[in-house]
Amino acid sequence: MQLWFSRNFGMDWSTVREFVKSWFVDTSTSPTTLYVEYETPGQDNVVISSTSMFTTPNDAKIVVSNVEDFELRDDFMLATRRSAGGDLDLLVSYKRGPFVTARFPSKLRRRDFHIADISEGQLMVCVNHDSMLTNLYISNVPNDVRGVQFSLSLERVLYFYPEGSFPNSWLKDVGAESFIDIHRVGNLRGIYIASQFRDPNATALTKTSVTPDDLVTVITFDKGGEWKLIQPPRYDDEGQSIDCQRSKGCSLHLSQRLSQLYPINKTAPILTSASAPGIIVATGVIGASLKGQ
């Protein structure tokens, strides 16, 4: 891919770089900084930056090299690099400082990363460990003493990416792109809703696909410190009492991206807005799983 830019609203165009994989513009700096990840044939990717759109000689600076992916989000620059053992390492730069290798508490393989959320200087990252197992981790605020350390927040979250998870799943038939079933509730600090595989013995994880019956919905009010099943309503829309108790494995389950794609009963995902704090609009079922009773 070639990257082009124009200084006169599209009247004239100039080539910035060839073999470009991704690019990001940082408007928080003065002048604006352009970051370009480009592919060198036969080698790993290199990320370079420029404050002149690469028009000034010797302006280009190497930001990080020998990486597979790069992303600029808020105060963070994130990159992945293949280790000698074959796992992916996550490289993190906070507030444009030097890159450090993030540390995870698990010895499981690291096949892929997905940034679920960034807020308050912390990263919420999903790590795919094998074709059916992805765990959610949350970091400290990076500092010179501890670097970037992650703690396990939630096991067995639903994460799909076409290159590696659910190899024989119907998700590939519907052309699904990468997604994670985690929703951050708008304008309410620390509240997230996630879809989790309900079988702690990994029975569901031995399959090659996934259905709503494999999943439950959990919620956290302290940014991933503790997750719980969602309390179901006490009465239905006709005022009749609902017999559903969390202590007996019954709870409320809310549809997210998987349910939106599921061919049998497509439903709308969770809707929240920063302009309407405290209001959550969602499609849900009551029962032992996202399949409902």
KEKE-3310 file (N, C-alpha, C; in steps of 0.2 Angstrom, whole numbers, plus 5000, padded with zeros to 4 digits):
npx = (5004:5002:5006:4999:4999:4991:4993:4985:4971:4968:4971:4984:4995:5007:5018:5021:5026:5030:5025:5017:5009:5001:4996:4997:4991:4997:4990:4993:5005:5016:5025:5012:5014:5018:5016:5022:5020:5029:5032:5046:5052:5054:5059:5055:5042:5045:5043:5042:5044:5038:5039:5036:5029:5038:5045:5056:5073:5082:5073:5065:5063:5067:5055:5051:5057:5057:5044:5027:5015:5008:5001:4993:4986:4978:4987:4996:5008:5008:5015:5018:5029:5038:5044:5059:5054:5043:5031:5020:5026:5020:5024:5025:5023:5022:5015:5023:5036:5050:5049:5043:5043:5028:5023:5015:5005:5003:5009:5005:5003:5005:4996:4989:4984:4972:4966:4955:4951:4956:4959:4961:4975:4977:4978:4967:4967:4965:4971:4974:4976:4975:4966:4953:4954:4954:4960:4956:4966:4972:4981:4994:4996:5008:5025:5042:5047:5039:5037:5027:5015:5003:4988:4977:4961:4948:4944:4942:4935:4925:4932:4935:4945:4949:4960:4964:4956:4942:4942:4934:4922:4905:4906:4916:4909:4900:4907:4913:4923:4937:4932:4928:4918:4915:4909:4910:4902:4895:4901:4901:4911:4922:4913:4909:4903:4903:4905:4906:4914:4904:4908:4919:4927:4931:4924:4917:4927:4934:4928:4925:4918:4906:4892:4877:4873:4884:4889:4889:4883:4893:4896:4906:4909:4920:4930:4935:4940:4932:4920:4903:4888:4873:4860:4844:4828:4814:4801:4791:4786:4772:4769:4771:4778:4796:4804:4820:4835:4851:4859:4856:4861:4854:4852:4853:4856:4865:4864:4878:4890:4892:4879:4873:4877:4873:4865:4853:4845:4846:4851:4850:4865:4872:4868:4874:4877:4887:4880:4869:4870:4869:4859:4855:4852:4847:4846:4840:4841:4834:4840:4851:4861:4866:4858:4846:4830)
npy = (4994:5011:5027:5043:5061:5077:5095:5105:5103:5092:5095:5093:5079:5070:5057:5048:5036:5020:5002:5003:4998:5002:5018:5033:5048:5060:5073:5079:5084:5097:5102:5093:5075:5062:5044:5030:5013:5002:4989:4980:4971:4954:4956:4960:4972:4990:5005:5022:5040:5056:5074:5082:5076:5068:5076:5084:5083:5070:5070:5059:5047:5032:5024:5011:4995:4979:4973:4966:4972:4988:5002:5017:5024:5036:5040:5030:5020:5006:4990:4974:4960:4946:4933:4924:4911:4910:4916:4930:4946:4960:4977:4992:5009:5023:5039:5043:5039:5028:5011:4997:4980:4972:4963:4948:4938:4924:4909:4903:4901:4916:4921:4931:4948:4959:4975:4980:4991:5007:5018:5030:5029:5015:4999:4988:4972:4959:4943:4930:4913:4900:4892:4892:4899:4913:4926:4940:4954:4967:4982:4990:5008:5013:5015:5020:5011:4999:4996:4989:4980:4966:4960:4946:4948:4942:4926:4916:4924:4930:4930:4934:4931:4930:4924:4914:4910:4899:4888:4881:4888:4895:4908:4912:4909:4920:4930:4937:4950:4953:4953:4957:4952:4963:4976:4993:5003:5018:5033:5030:5026:5012:5002:4987:4976:4959:4944:4928:4911:4899:4887:4881:4870:4869:4863:4868:4874:4864:4862:4867:4878:4890:4894:4903:4896:4892:4903:4915:4931:4943:4956:4970:4982:4988:4990:4978:4971:4963:4951:4948:4938:4945:4952:4946:4954:4956:4955:4952:4959:4959:4960:4948:4937:4933:4918:4917:4914:4920:4912:4899:4898:4905:4919:4936:4938:4947:4952:4954:4957:4943:4938:4947:4943:4930:4917:4911:4918:4934:4948:4964:4974:4979:4996:5011:5027:5042:5053:5050:5045:5031:5024:5009:5001:4986:4970:4955:4939:4927:4915:4900:4903:4912:4908:4907:4902)
npz = (5000:4996:5004:5003:5003:5004:5003:4999:5000:4992:4979:4974:4975:4985:4987:5002:5008:5002:5003:5015:5030:5041:5047:5058:5065:5076:5084:5096:5097:5093:5080:5071:5072:5061:5061:5054:5049:5041:5029:5026:5013:5016:5029:5046:5052:5052:5062:5059:5062:5058:5058:5047:5037:5030:5021:5024:5024:5033:5043:5047:5060:5068:5077:5083:5079:5070:5072:5072:5072:5075:5084:5088:5102:5111:5125:5123:5114:5105:5101:5093:5095:5089:5100:5104:5107:5100:5105:5106:5110:5120:5117:5125:5125:5135:5136:5125:5129:5131:5124:5133:5137:5140:5155:5159:5170:5167:5160:5149:5131:5120:5108:5101:5103:5109:5111:5123:5130:5135:5148:5160:5161:5161:5153:5146:5141:5130:5129:5118:5120:5115:5102:5107:5119:5128:5138:5149:5154:5165:5166:5177:5180:5169:5175:5180:5189:5191:5178:5165:5170:5170:5177:5180:5175:5170:5165:5151:5141:5127:5112:5095:5081:5064:5060:5069:5080:5084:5073:5064:5064:5062:5062:5053:5041:5040:5038:5048:5056:5067:5084:5101:5114:5124:5133:5137:5148:5145:5151:5164:5177:5177:5175:5166:5154:5150:5139:5144:5143:5150:5155:5167:5167:5154:5144:5134:5127:5121:5109:5092:5088:5093:5102:5108:5119:5125:5133:5146:5153:5162:5174:5179:5192:5196:5187:5182:5194:5201:5195:5191:5189:5181:5190:5188:5182:5193:5190:5175:5159:5161:5174:5181:5192:5191:5192:5195:5201:5205:5214:5210:5198:5188:5178:5171:5154:5142:5125:5114:5101:5096:5097:5088:5076:5075:5066:5069:5079:5077:5086:5094:5099:5115:5120:5126:5131:5133:5135:5141:5156:5166:5159:5151:5137:5130:5123:5130:5139:5150:5161:5161:5152:5138:5129:5135:5143)
capx = (5000:5006:5003:4999:4996:4990:4993:4980:4964:4967:4973:4990:4996:5013:5019:5024:5030:5027:5024:5014:5004:4997:4998:4993:4993:4997:4989:4994:5012:5017:5020:5009:5018:5015:5019:5020:5022:5030:5034:5052:5051:5059:5060:5050:5040:5048:5039:5046:5040:5040:5035:5036:5027:5044:5047:5062:5079:5084:5067:5062:5066:5064:5052:5052:5058:5056:5038:5022:5009:5009:4995:4994:4980:4978:4994:5000:5010:5008:5018:5019:5035:5038:5049:5063:5051:5037:5025:5020:5027:5017:5028:5021:5026:5017:5016:5029:5042:5053:5045:5045:5040:5023:5023:5009:5006:5002:5014:5001:5006:5002:4995:4986:4982:4966:4965:4948:4949:4961:4956:4964:4982:4978:4976:4963:4970:4963:4976:4972:4981:4975:4961:4947:4954:4956:4959:4956:4970:4972:4988:4995:4998:5015:5030:5049:5049:5036:5036:5020:5013:4996:4985:4972:4954:4943:4946:4937:4931:4924:4936:4936:4949:4948:4966:4967:4951:4937:4944:4928:4916:4900:4908:4919:4904:4896:4912:4915:4929:4939:4928:4928:4911:4916:4906:4911:4896:4896:4901:4901:4918:4923:4908:4910:4899:4907:4902:4911:4912:4902:4911:4925:4931:4933:4921:4915:4933:4936:4924:4928:4914:4903:4884:4875:4872:4891:4891:4885:4885:4895:4897:4910:4908:4927:4935:4938:4942:4927:4915:4897:4882:4869:4854:4838:4822:4810:4794:4791:4782:4765:4769:4771:4785:4800:4808:4826:4840:4858:4862:4854:4863:4850:4854:4851:4862:4864:4867:4883:4892:4890:4872:4871:4879:4871:4860:4846:4841:4850:4848:4854:4870:4871:4868:4875:4879:4890:4876:4863:4873:4865:4854:4858:4847:4850:4842:4843:4837:4835:4842:4858:4866:4864:4852:4839:4826)
capy = (5000:5018:5032:5049:5067:5083:5101:5110:5100:5087:5097:5090:5074:5068:5050:5048:5030:5014:4997:5005:4993:5006:5025:5036:5055:5062:5080:5082:5087:5103:5101:5086:5069:5056:5038:5025:5007:5000:4983:4979:4964:4949:4958:4963:4979:4996:5011:5028:5046:5063:5080:5086:5072:5066:5081:5087:5078:5068:5071:5053:5044:5026:5023:5004:4990:4972:4972:4964:4977:4995:5006:5023:5026:5040:5041:5024:5017:4998:4986:4967:4957:4939:4932:4918:4905:4910:4919:4937:4951:4967:4982:4998:5016:5028:5046:5044:5037:5022:5005:4992:4974:4971:4957:4944:4933:4918:4905:4901:4905:4922:4920:4937:4953:4964:4981:4980:4997:5011:5023:5032:5027:5008:4995:4982:4968:4952:4939:4924:4908:4895:4893:4893:4902:4920:4929:4947:4956:4974:4984:4996:5014:5012:5019:5018:5006:4993:4995:4988:4973:4965:4956:4943:4950:4938:4920:4913:4929:4928:4934:4930:4934:4925:4920:4910:4907:4895:4887:4878:4891:4898:4915:4913:4909:4926:4935:4941:4953:4952:4957:4955:4954:4967:4983:4998:5007:5025:5038:5027:5024:5006:4997:4984:4970:4954:4937:4923:4904:4897:4880:4882:4864:4870:4858:4872:4876:4859:4862:4871:4883:4893:4896:4907:4891:4891:4909:4919:4938:4945:4963:4972:4988:4991:4990:4971:4968:4957:4950:4944:4937:4950:4951:4947:4957:4952:4954:4953:4965:4959:4960:4942:4936:4929:4913:4916:4916:4919:4907:4893:4898:4908:4926:4940:4938:4952:4951:4958:4956:4937:4937:4951:4939:4923:4917:4909:4924:4940:4953:4971:4974:4984:5003:5016:5034:5046:5059:5047:5041:5026:5021:5004:4998:4980:4964:4950:4933:4925:4908:4898:4905:4917:4904:4908:4897)
capz = (5000:4996:5008:5000:5007:5001:5007:4996:5000:4987:4972:4972:4980:4985:4990:5008:5008:4999:5008:5021:5033:5044:5049:5063:5066:5083:5084:5102:5097:5089:5075:5071:5071:5058:5062:5048:5050:5034:5028:5022:5010:5019:5036:5051:5051:5056:5063:5059:5063:5055:5059:5041:5032:5027:5016:5026:5024:5040:5048:5049:5066:5069:5083:5085:5074:5071:5075:5068:5072:5078:5085:5092:5105:5117:5128:5122:5108:5106:5096:5095:5092:5090:5104:5101:5108:5096:5108:5104:5116:5119:5118:5127:5126:5138:5135:5120:5132:5128:5124:5137:5136:5146:5159:5160:5175:5164:5156:5143:5125:5118:5101:5099:5108:5107:5116:5124:5133:5138:5152:5167:5161:5161:5147:5147:5135:5129:5126:5115:5122:5110:5097:5110:5125:5128:5145:5150:5159:5166:5168:5181:5176:5168:5179:5179:5194:5189:5170:5163:5173:5170:5182:5177:5177:5169:5161:5146:5137:5120:5107:5089:5076:5059:5058:5074:5085:5082:5067:5060:5066:5058:5062:5047:5036:5040:5036:5054:5058:5074:5089:5108:5117:5131:5132:5142:5149:5143:5156:5171:5178:5180:5173:5160:5153:5145:5138:5146:5142:5156:5158:5170:5165:5147:5140:5128:5124:5117:5103:5086:5087:5099:5102:5114:5125:5129:5136:5151:5154:5168:5174:5184:5194:5199:5182:5182:5200:5202:5190:5194:5185:5182:5193:5183:5185:5198:5187:5168:5157:5163:5181:5184:5196:5188:5196:5193:5206:5204:5218:5207:5191:5184:5178:5165:5149:5137:5118:5111:5094:5094:5096:5083:5070:5076:5061:5071:5082:5077:5091:5094:5104:5120:5119:5131:5129:5138:5136:5145:5161:5170:5155:5147:5132:5128:5122:5135:5140:5157:5161:5163:5147:5133:5125:5138:5146)
cpx = (5004:5002:5004:4997:4996:4990:4988:4973:4963:4968:4979:4992:5003:5014:5023:5029:5026:5028:5022:5009:4999:5000:4994:4996:4992:4996:4991:5001:5012:5024:5017:5014:5015:5019:5017:5024:5023:5033:5040:5052:5057:5061:5054:5048:5044:5043:5043:5041:5043:5036:5034:5033:5032:5046:5054:5068:5081:5079:5065:5066:5063:5061:5053:5053:5057:5050:5033:5016:5011:5002:4996:4987:4981:4986:4999:5002:5011:5011:5018:5026:5036:5045:5053:5059:5044:5031:5026:5021:5023:5022:5024:5025:5021:5019:5023:5035:5045:5049:5048:5041:5035:5024:5016:5010:5005:5008:5011:5004:5002:5002:4993:4984:4976:4965:4958:4946:4956:4958:4960:4972:4983:4975:4972:4964:4967:4969:4974:4978:4981:4968:4954:4948:4957:4955:4959:4961:4970:4979:4988:4996:5005:5020:5037:5050:5046:5036:5028:5018:5005:4994:4979:4965:4949:4945:4940:4933:4930:4927:4937:4940:4950:4954:4968:4961:4945:4938:4939:4922:4912:4902:4912:4915:4901:4901:4914:4922:4931:4934:4929:4921:4912:4913:4907:4905:4898:4896:4900:4907:4918:4918:4909:4906:4902:4903:4908:4909:4910:4905:4918:4930:4933:4930:4919:4922:4937:4933:4928:4924:4911:4896:4883:4874:4879:4893:4886:4887:4887:4896:4902:4909:4915:4932:4939:4941:4938:4922:4909:4892:4877:4862:4848:4832:4818:4803:4795:4786:4774:4764:4769:4778:4789:4804:4815:4831:4847:4861:4860:4856:4859:4851:4851:4857:4860:4867:4872:4884:4890:4883:4869:4872:4876:4865:4853:4842:4845:4847:4853:4859:4868:4872:4869:4878:4882:4885:4869:4866:4868:4860:4857:4852:4850:4844:4845:4838:4838:4835:4849:4863:4863:4859:4846:4836:4823)
cpy = (5006:5023:5039:5055:5073:5089:5106:5107:5096:5089:5094:5085:5072:5061:5051:5042:5025:5008:4998:5000:4997:5013:5028:5043:5057:5070:5083:5085:5093:5103:5094:5081:5064:5050:5033:5019:5004:4993:4983:4972:4959:4950:4960:4970:4984:5002:5017:5034:5051:5068:5085:5082:5069:5070:5084:5082:5077:5069:5065:5050:5037:5025:5016:5000:4983:4970:4969:4968:4983:4998:5011:5025:5030:5041:5035:5023:5010:4995:4979:4965:4950:4937:4926:4912:4905:4913:4927:4941:4957:4972:4988:5004:5020:5035:5047:5042:5031:5016:5000:4986:4972:4964:4954:4939:4925:4915:4902:4905:4911:4922:4927:4942:4957:4969:4982:4987:5001:5017:5024:5029:5019:5005:4989:4978:4961:4948:4932:4919:4902:4896:4894:4897:4908:4923:4936:4949:4964:4976:4989:5002:5013:5017:5016:5012:4999:4991:4994:4981:4972:4960:4952:4946:4945:4932:4919:4918:4927:4933:4931:4934:4929:4921:4915:4907:4904:4893:4884:4882:4894:4905:4917:4913:4916:4932:4940:4944:4952:4956:4954:4957:4957:4974:4987:5003:5014:5029:5036:5023:5016:5000:4994:4978:4965:4948:4933:4916:4902:4891:4881:4876:4864:4865:4862:4874:4870:4858:4867:4877:4886:4895:4900:4902:4890:4897:4911:4926:4940:4953:4964:4980:4992:4989:4983:4968:4962:4957:4946:4943:4943:4948:4952:4951:4953:4951:4955:4958:4965:4959:4954:4941:4931:4925:4912:4919:4915:4913:4900:4893:4901:4916:4929:4940:4943:4951:4956:4956:4948:4936:4941:4947:4932:4922:4915:4914:4930:4945:4959:4970:4979:4991:5007:5022:5038:5052:5057:5043:5037:5023:5016:5001:4992:4975:4958:4944:4931:4917:4906:4900:4910:4914:4906:4902:4893)
cpz = (5000:5000:5004:5004:5002:5005:5005:4995:4994:4980:4969:4977:4979:4989:4996:5008:5004:5005:5014:5024:5037:5046:5054:5063:5073:5083:5091:5102:5092:5086:5075:5069:5067:5059:5057:5050:5043:5034:5023:5019:5013:5026:5040:5049:5055:5056:5063:5060:5059:5057:5053:5035:5027:5021:5018:5027:5032:5045:5051:5055:5066:5076:5086:5079:5076:5075:5070:5067:5076:5079:5090:5095:5111:5119:5126:5115:5109:5100:5098:5091:5094:5094:5101:5102:5104:5098:5105:5111:5114:5121:5120:5128:5129:5138:5131:5123:5129:5129:5129:5136:5142:5149:5160:5166:5173:5160:5150:5137:5124:5111:5098:5104:5105:5113:5117:5126:5135:5141:5158:5167:5161:5155:5150:5140:5135:5126:5124:5116:5117:5106:5100:5117:5125:5135:5145:5155:5159:5169:5174:5177:5175:5172:5178:5184:5192:5182:5169:5165:5172:5175:5178:5179:5176:5164:5156:5143:5130:5116:5101:5084:5070:5058:5063:5079:5081:5075:5062:5062:5061:5057:5055:5041:5035:5039:5042:5054:5065:5079:5096:5111:5124:5129:5138:5143:5149:5149:5163:5172:5181:5178:5166:5160:5148:5145:5140:5145:5149:5159:5161:5169:5158:5143:5133:5124:5120:5110:5098:5085:5093:5097:5108:5120:5129:5133:5141:5151:5161:5168:5180:5186:5196:5194:5182:5188:5202:5197:5193:5188:5186:5185:5189:5186:5189:5194:5179:5166:5159:5170:5185:5187:5192:5193:5193:5198:5204:5208:5215:5200:5186:5184:5172:5161:5144:5130:5117:5104:5092:5092:5090:5076:5070:5071:5063:5074:5083:5082:5091:5100:5110:5118:5125:5128:5135:5140:5140:5151:5165:5166:5151:5143:5129:5127:5126:5135:5147:5157:5163:5158:5143:5129:5128:5140:5140)
residu = (MET:GLN:LEU:TRP:PHE:SER:ARG:ASN:PHE:GLY:MET:ASP:TRP:SER:THR:VAL:ARG:GLU:PHE:VAL:LYS:SER:TRP:PHE:VAL:ASP:THR:SER:THR:SER:PRO:THR:THR:LEU:TYR:VAL:GLU:TYR:GLU:THR:PRO:GLY:GLN:ASP:ASN:VAL:VAL:ILE:SER:SER:THR:SER:MET:PHE:THR:THR:PRO:ASN:ASP:ALA:LYS:ILE:VAL:VAL:SER:ASN:VAL:GLU:ASP:PHE:GLU:LEU:ARG:ASP:ASP:PHE:MET:LEU:ALA:THR:ARG:ARG:SER:ALA:GLY:GLY:ASP:LEU:ASP:LEU:LEU:VAL:SER:TYR:LYS:ARG:GLY:PRO:PHE:VAL:THR:ALA:ARG:PHE:PRO:SER:LYS:LEU:ARG:ARG:ARG:ASP:PHE:HIS:ILE:ALA:ASP:ILE:SER:GLU:GLY:GLN:LEU:MET:VAL:CYS:VAL:ASN:HIS:ASP:SER:MET:LEU:THR:ASN:LEU:TYR:ILE:SER:ASN:VAL:PRO:ASN:ASP:VAL:ARG:GLY:VAL:GLN:PHE:SER:LEU:SER:LEU:GLU:ARG:VAL:LEU:TYR:PHE:TYR:PRO:GLU:GLY:SER:PHE:PRO:ASN:SER:TRP:LEU:LYS:ASP:VAL:GLY:ALA:GLU:SER:PHE:ILE:ASP:ILE:HIS:ARG:VAL:GLY:ASN:LEU:ARG:GLY:ILE:TYR:ILE:ALA:SER:GLN:PHE:ARG:ASP:PRO:ASN:ALA:THR:ALA:LEU:THR:LYS:THR:SER:VAL:THR:PRO:ASP:ASP:LEU:VAL:THR:VAL:ILE:THR:PHE:ASP:LYS:GLY:GLY:GLU:TRP:LYS:LEU:ILE:GLN:PRO:PRO:ARG:TYR:ASP:ASP:GLU:GLY:GLN:SER:ILE:ASP:CYS:GLN:ARG:SER:LYS:GLY:CYS:SER:LEU:HIS:LEU:SER:GLN:ARG:LEU:SER:GLN:LEU:TYR:PRO:ILE:ASN:LYS:THR:ALA:PRO:ILE:LEU:THR:SER:ALA:SER:ALA:PRO:GLY:ILE:ILE:VAL:ALA:THR:GLY:VAL:ILE:GLY:ALA:SER:LEU:LYS:GLY:GLN)
# end
